[in-house]
């Protein structure tokens, strides 16, 4: 059985992702660029 490895993001990365989503106003676009699910930015 294969297990998925969870990616860990540091606090600075998370903060920058949220700031980008607010600045651009498009969480989905930012999430795609960062390779994460859009739900993680809400």
Order of alpha helices (4+ residues) and beta strands (2+ residues): alpha-alpha
